[in-house]
Amino acid sequence: MSCVKASESTQSDSGADGRDFNAGSVMQPRAPNPTPKELRNGGRVKANAVDPTGIYKPNNNLLAPHMQSPDYVQLSTAAAITLGIMQGKMYRCDCTRCLNLLLTYPEGCRANCAYCGLARHREAERDYADRNFIRVDWPAVPIDDIVDIVARDVDNTPFHRMCISMITHPKSDRDTVSVLKKWTDRIDPSALPVSILSNPTTMTRDDVVTLKDLGADIFTVALDAATPEIFDRTRGKGVQSPHKWSKYWEILHDAREVFGAQKFGAHIIVGMGETEYDVLQLVQQLVDLGGHSHMFCFFPEQGSLMDHLPATPRDQWRRVQLARYLIDYRDVRVEHMTFDGEGRVADYGLASSELSDVIDAGIAFRTSGCPGKFQEDISACDRPYGDSPPSNIASFPFQPKKKDLKKIRRQLDIPVVVR
């Protein structure tokens, strides 16, 4: 797996100030630098206009070809290995059960999210198709090639789900429809369900309806930030980016009405300066609406405006992982829990024996996302090592073993039970 190497400081189990959580005062993005005019909007790629020929593997030393959706999409390194178009192995797991497809254009994503490797501010540094995203490279592949491979034997595909990830681009809404049509024309979505990771900034309710009518199964919104203030600081005006908290919630409510209960959700990144109480209140709000939370551990993406900041301490992450699982799947409510003066979980609102059983089952600490074929609380979208290095796993892309659970208990400060 071509992971981005992290410095030792980003792999620490504590925050920048030695605390077991990332305080809001610490998690401040740096300001983006201006991009020379000739390099804006994919200027380098469009000026050279190199024709694409088959698969393009990201390499910062080559000029990226002029590739764009709907003809081309990018896919994660794990998905490319699983699909058989790249060689490689994943540490302790069989790559991925979700085929993540990312729309792509020479202009790239026009947003400037502070934690994202795809952000607009990188135009001068790296062509869009060469940028890392959730710690890995994303090769670009003709969509027809991908559909051909999967359609040959849908019944035996290793994938449990396909997901189209939109970006902020004027053509993204239209091209998402085109990619979805190419897929469903040949692959029955009842055999291989489809998720949409949306871009609310450019969408209307009619767009949500169209995607549902074309066979999409689940619709998700990447809120990412747990509070309006953090959203604005990392995704909005604070970093010269177009996203608005209110617009994201508008489309999330549309998805609730169009797709229905348990068929919509929101991504949340833990450790960007919110309290544990903040994020778990948001998880409860989503559950009360009939949706789910898909949770990510903040990791400083190389090249992003937050790459100088600490990863989420494991103590904070484990507490939130466990509490989120209890709210989403065990009918525990955030009001049943208690929190200390720093907003940290002090009690999970569950008897110690029941809590111990949940911990030992291990599912709470696996990657959260859209469900696969096994059971509702085991995600198809396992994103191997997308939010941590394998040496210090945050989201387990496989079932944790006994040695993993012992480490998790230490991180939770909950003693190992002798049985």
GIGI-V778803 format. One record per residue. N is the residue number from 0. OMEGA is omega as a letter, one per 20 degrees, with the letter a starting at -180 (999 if undefined). NEAR is the number of other C-alpha atoms within 10 Angstrom. Layout:
BEGIN
n=N omega=OMEGA near=NEAR
n=N omega=OMEGA near=NEAR
END
This chain:
BEGIN
n=0 omega=a near=18
n=1 omega=a near=13
n=2 omega=r near=17
n=3 omega=a near=16
n=4 omega=r near=11
n=5 omega=r near=17
n=6 omega=a near=11
n=7 omega=a near=7
n=8 omega=a near=14
n=9 omega=a near=22
n=10 omega=a near=21
n=11 omega=r near=16
n=12 omega=r near=21
n=13 omega=r near=20
n=14 omega=a near=24
n=15 omega=a near=20
n=16 omega=r near=11
n=17 omega=r near=11
n=18 omega=a near=13
n=19 omega=r near=18
n=20 omega=r near=29
n=21 omega=a near=26
n=22 omega=a near=19
n=23 omega=a near=13
n=24 omega=a near=9
n=25 omega=a near=14
n=26 omega=a near=21
n=27 omega=r near=18
n=28 omega=r near=20
n=29 omega=a near=16
n=30 omega=r near=13
n=31 omega=r near=17
n=32 omega=r near=10
n=33 omega=r near=11
n=34 omega=r near=15
n=35 omega=a near=10
n=36 omega=a near=9
n=37 omega=a near=11
n=38 omega=a near=19
n=39 omega=r near=17
n=40 omega=r near=20
n=41 omega=a near=21
n=42 omega=a near=18
n=43 omega=a near=20
n=44 omega=a near=21
n=45 omega=r near=16
n=46 omega=a near=11
n=47 omega=r near=12
n=48 omega=r near=15
n=49 omega=a near=13
n=50 omega=r near=10
n=51 omega=r near=16
n=52 omega=r near=10
n=53 omega=a near=11
n=54 omega=r near=15
n=55 omega=r near=19
n=56 omega=a near=18
n=57 omega=r near=19
n=58 omega=a near=15
n=59 omega=a near=13
n=60 omega=a near=8
n=61 omega=r near=10
n=62 omega=a near=17
n=63 omega=r near=26
n=64 omega=r near=19
n=65 omega=a near=20
n=66 omega=r near=25
n=67 omega=r near=21
n=68 omega=j near=22
n=69 omega=a near=22
n=70 omega=r near=17
n=71 omega=r near=26
n=72 omega=r near=26
n=73 omega=r near=29
n=74 omega=a near=25
n=75 omega=r near=26
n=76 omega=r near=28
n=77 omega=r near=31
n=78 omega=r near=24
n=79 omega=r near=23
n=80 omega=r near=19
n=81 omega=a near=23
n=82 omega=r near=20
n=83 omega=a near=11
n=84 omega=r near=16
n=85 omega=r near=16
n=86 omega=r near=12
n=87 omega=r near=15
n=88 omega=r near=13
n=89 omega=r near=18
n=90 omega=r near=13
n=91 omega=r near=12
n=92 omega=a near=13
n=93 omega=r near=15
n=94 omega=a near=24
n=95 omega=r near=26
n=96 omega=r near=24
n=97 omega=r near=28
n=98 omega=a near=27
n=99 omega=r near=26
n=100 omega=a near=25
n=101 omega=r near=21
n=102 omega=a near=26
n=103 omega=r near=26
n=104 omega=r near=23
n=105 omega=a near=21
n=106 omega=a near=22
n=107 omega=r near=24
n=108 omega=a near=23
n=109 omega=r near=17
n=110 omega=a near=22
n=111 omega=a near=27
n=112 omega=a near=29
n=113 omega=a near=31
n=114 omega=a near=26
n=115 omega=r near=25
n=116 omega=r near=25
n=117 omega=a near=28
n=118 omega=a near=24
n=119 omega=a near=26
n=120 omega=a near=27
n=121 omega=a near=23
n=122 omega=a near=23
n=123 omega=a near=18
n=124 omega=a near=13
n=125 omega=r near=21
n=126 omega=a near=26
n=127 omega=a near=24
n=128 omega=a near=30
n=129 omega=a near=22
n=130 omega=r near=25
n=131 omega=a near=24
n=132 omega=a near=21
n=133 omega=r near=24
n=134 omega=a near=27
n=135 omega=r near=21
n=136 omega=r near=23
n=137 omega=r near=27
n=138 omega=r near=24
n=139 omega=a near=28
n=140 omega=r near=23
n=141 omega=a near=20
n=142 omega=r near=18
n=143 omega=r near=15
n=144 omega=a near=15
n=145 omega=r near=19
n=146 omega=r near=17
n=147 omega=a near=13
n=148 omega=a near=14
n=149 omega=a near=20
n=150 omega=a near=15
n=151 omega=a near=12
n=152 omega=a near=10
n=153 omega=a near=15
n=154 omega=a near=11
n=155 omega=r near=8
n=156 omega=r near=17
n=157 omega=a near=16
n=158 omega=r near=22
n=159 omega=a near=21
n=160 omega=r near=24
n=161 omega=a near=24
n=162 omega=r near=24
n=163 omega=r near=24
n=164 omega=r near=21
n=165 omega=r near=21
n=166 omega=r near=25
n=167 omega=a near=23
n=168 omega=a near=18
n=169 omega=a near=11
n=170 omega=a near=16
n=171 omega=a near=23
n=172 omega=a near=21
n=173 omega=a near=12
n=174 omega=r near=18
n=175 omega=r near=23
n=176 omega=a near=17
n=177 omega=r near=14
n=178 omega=r near=21
n=179 omega=r near=22
n=180 omega=r near=15
n=181 omega=a near=16
n=182 omega=a near=23
n=183 omega=r near=18
n=184 omega=a near=11
n=185 omega=a near=14
n=186 omega=a near=19
n=187 omega=a near=14
n=188 omega=r near=19
n=189 omega=r near=11
n=190 omega=r near=12
n=191 omega=a near=20
n=192 omega=a near=23
n=193 omega=r near=27
n=194 omega=r near=27
n=195 omega=r near=24
n=196 omega=a near=21
n=197 omega=r near=25
n=198 omega=a near=20
n=199 omega=a near=28
n=200 omega=a near=19
n=201 omega=a near=17
n=202 omega=r near=17
n=203 omega=r near=14
n=204 omega=r near=16
n=205 omega=r near=11
n=206 omega=r near=18
n=207 omega=r near=23
n=208 omega=a near=16
n=209 omega=a near=13
n=210 omega=r near=23
n=211 omega=a near=19
n=212 omega=a near=12
n=213 omega=r near=15
n=214 omega=r near=18
n=215 omega=a near=24
n=216 omega=a near=23
n=217 omega=a near=23
n=218 omega=a near=29
n=219 omega=r near=28
n=220 omega=a near=22
n=221 omega=r near=19
n=222 omega=a near=23
n=223 omega=r near=22
n=224 omega=a near=23
n=225 omega=a near=25
n=226 omega=r near=17
n=227 omega=a near=14
n=228 omega=r near=15
n=229 omega=r near=20
n=230 omega=a near=21
n=231 omega=a near=20
n=232 omega=a near=19
n=233 omega=a near=27
n=234 omega=a near=26
n=235 omega=a near=21
n=236 omega=a near=14
n=237 omega=r near=20
n=238 omega=r near=20
n=239 omega=a near=19
n=240 omega=a near=20
n=241 omega=a near=17
n=242 omega=r near=23
n=243 omega=r near=17
n=244 omega=a near=19
n=245 omega=a near=12
n=246 omega=r near=15
n=247 omega=r near=20
n=248 omega=r near=15
n=249 omega=a near=15
n=250 omega=r near=23
n=251 omega=r near=27
n=252 omega=r near=15
n=253 omega=r near=20
n=254 omega=r near=24
n=255 omega=a near=19
n=256 omega=a near=15
n=257 omega=a near=20
n=258 omega=r near=20
n=259 omega=a near=16
n=260 omega=r near=16
n=261 omega=a near=16
n=262 omega=r near=21
n=263 omega=a near=28
n=264 omega=a near=28
n=265 omega=r near=24
n=266 omega=r near=21
n=267 omega=r near=21
n=268 omega=a near=21
n=269 omega=r near=28
n=270 omega=r near=29
n=271 omega=r near=31
n=272 omega=r near=21
n=273 omega=r near=22
n=274 omega=r near=24
n=275 omega=r near=24
n=276 omega=r near=20
n=277 omega=a near=15
n=278 omega=a near=22
n=279 omega=r near=23
n=280 omega=r near=18
n=281 omega=r near=19
n=282 omega=r near=28
n=283 omega=r near=21
n=284 omega=r near=15
n=285 omega=r near=19
n=286 omega=a near=20
n=287 omega=r near=12
n=288 omega=a near=16
n=289 omega=a near=16
n=290 omega=a near=22
n=291 omega=r near=27
n=292 omega=r near=28
n=293 omega=a near=21
n=294 omega=r near=23
n=295 omega=r near=24
n=296 omega=a near=25
n=297 omega=r near=26
n=298 omega=a near=29
n=299 omega=a near=27
n=300 omega=r near=28
n=301 omega=r near=21
n=302 omega=r near=21
n=303 omega=r near=24
n=304 omega=r near=26
n=305 omega=a near=25
n=306 omega=r near=20
n=307 omega=a near=18
n=308 omega=a near=23
n=309 omega=r near=25
n=310 omega=r near=30
n=311 omega=r near=33
n=312 omega=a near=27
n=313 omega=r near=25
n=314 omega=a near=21
n=315 omega=a near=25
n=316 omega=a near=27
n=317 omega=r near=23
n=318 omega=a near=21
n=319 omega=r near=26
n=320 omega=a near=24
n=321 omega=a near=20
n=322 omega=r near=24
n=323 omega=a near=28
n=324 omega=r near=21
n=325 omega=r near=20
n=326 omega=a near=22
n=327 omega=a near=20
n=328 omega=a near=13
n=329 omega=r near=12
n=330 omega=r near=10
n=331 omega=r near=18
n=332 omega=a near=20
n=333 omega=r near=22
n=334 omega=r near=12
n=335 omega=a near=11
n=336 omega=r near=16
n=337 omega=a near=14
n=338 omega=r near=16
n=339 omega=a near=11
n=340 omega=r near=7
n=341 omega=r near=11
n=342 omega=r near=15
n=343 omega=r near=19
n=344 omega=r near=22
n=345 omega=r near=12
n=346 omega=a near=15
n=347 omega=r near=22
n=348 omega=a near=17
n=349 omega=r near=14
n=350 omega=a near=9
n=351 omega=r near=12
n=352 omega=r near=10
n=353 omega=r near=10
n=354 omega=r near=15
n=355 omega=r near=16
n=356 omega=r near=11
n=357 omega=r near=17
n=358 omega=a near=19
n=359 omega=r near=20
n=360 omega=r near=14
n=361 omega=a near=19
n=362 omega=a near=20
n=363 omega=a near=25
n=364 omega=r near=27
n=365 omega=r near=21
n=366 omega=r near=29
n=367 omega=a near=27
n=368 omega=a near=23
n=369 omega=a near=31
n=370 omega=r near=21
n=371 omega=a near=20
n=372 omega=a near=14
n=373 omega=r near=10
n=374 omega=a near=9
n=375 omega=a near=13
n=376 omega=r near=18
n=377 omega=a near=21
n=378 omega=r near=24
n=379 omega=a near=25
n=380 omega=a near=24
n=381 omega=r near=25
n=382 omega=a near=26
n=383 omega=r near=31
n=384 omega=r near=24
n=385 omega=a near=26
n=386 omega=r near=24
n=387 omega=r near=25
n=388 omega=r near=19
n=389 omega=a near=16
n=390 omega=a near=9
n=391 omega=a near=13
n=392 omega=r near=19
n=393 omega=r near=26
n=394 omega=a near=27
n=395 omega=r near=24
n=396 omega=r near=28
n=397 omega=r near=19
n=398 omega=a near=18
n=399 omega=r near=19
n=400 omega=a near=11
n=401 omega=a near=11
n=402 omega=r near=8
n=403 omega=a near=16
n=404 omega=r near=18
n=405 omega=r near=18
n=406 omega=r near=12
n=407 omega=r near=25
n=408 omega=r near=18
n=409 omega=r near=15
n=410 omega=r near=19
n=411 omega=a near=18
n=412 omega=r near=12
n=413 omega=a near=13
n=414 omega=r near=12
n=415 omega=r near=14
n=416 omega=r near=11
n=417 omega=a near=4
n=418 omega=999 near=3
END
